[in-house]
């Protein structure tokens, strides 16, 4: 019996160690499928990142993809495709091979979905909307149509958009953009025209700040007399809470999430203050910190940059400065302030440096505020982003696409690697987007070009 058991065991071992010939194709094929899937997953994880909201995955203008720089022409060749989506300064977003845009045309706002591989339109929705918000005042030749970028919620598959006239809409991206719910801030709340701030003329650009998804909420800067921020249930649109701050809404590109002493918070530059509000249970909307910041013409446009518990803010005119604040549960502390500024381009904090581009690229030491270098020939710049290979992609003027070495690679001074000129005839206000080795460049007239890196 023992010998038979040993023989059976040996046969069993052999059957596992040496598959029968007729099984080889199936198992080898399965092995290849598994390996291929793992490789594709690794490539997707390491080399590409969706861009599902204002300023990218973290809302900080930093992307976990490299620039594609290999010397010579950058980006290589011509645009893969060009589309037109309607006027507006709103930036596109990219999720799972789909490009989502908003734009204005013929008294309507349009929400569109495109295939990123071909530029083919997959679906579009529209609703009646004026070119400017109903309380708008001033500078109408400098902007038009929606300014706030869409935001995508992966949990529900819903897309959220905000018009300059205060339409907050929720669309089901997987159902050809069917509207789930919608409301208008001016109709639902008491939203007066923005007040005159500073020493110059009144300005009101309508709604500009991209909403923020947090847990089960979509949070928007409304500027109602009951609260600057209002949170809505993302699935139904039901109002959940309002912020303690009652500041009128500002003109930045969006809200920014941050965590202060384990407290989830949201930061926004209102028309009067940097506001940091709590998001934790039982304290929703409570003010954690404020720092006064009033700019002539209500032109605090650059979105605050967040790094840890620090916030960097900047604006032109009477302020003409950039400063770093450290936020604690006790409030905001000014760490440094420097006499440099950005009018539109939002700063980023990347590996110990602060960067922005406004008539030149600036680099400051994040810890001290000390200038490291400045350079380049630029006019009014819409945006810049930092890549995983420590380079800066800049979108400026009338379609200037520029690649620059960061101080991490070139601490001695400004070094420009490549520049494509005159891609468009209108302002490059919409934020540049990098996703899955593709750059998406949009101008204020609604022209979009896609370049493969």
Secondary structure, DSSP 4 states (H G I P E B T S, - for coil): -HHHHHHHHHHHHHHHHS--HHHHHHHHHHHHHHHHHHHHHHHHHHH---B-STTTTTTSSB-SS-----SSSSS-SS-SEEEE--BBSPPPEEETTEEEEEEEETTEEEEEEEETTT--EEEEEEEE--SS-TT-BS-TTT--SB-SPPEEETTTTEEEEE-TT-EEEEEEGGGTTEEEEEEEHHHHS--PPPPP-TTS---B----PBPEEETTEEEEEEEETTEEEEEEETTT--EEEE-S--PPP---SB-EEEEETTEEEEEEE-SSEEEEEE-STT-TT-EEEEEE---GGG---SPPEEETTEEEEEE-TTT-EEEEEEEETTEEEEEEEES---SSPPPEEETTEEEEESSSEEEEETTT--EEEEE---SSEEEEEE-TTSEEEEEETTTEEEEEE-TTT-TTS--EEEEE--S-SS---SPPEEETTEEEEE-TT-EEEEEE-
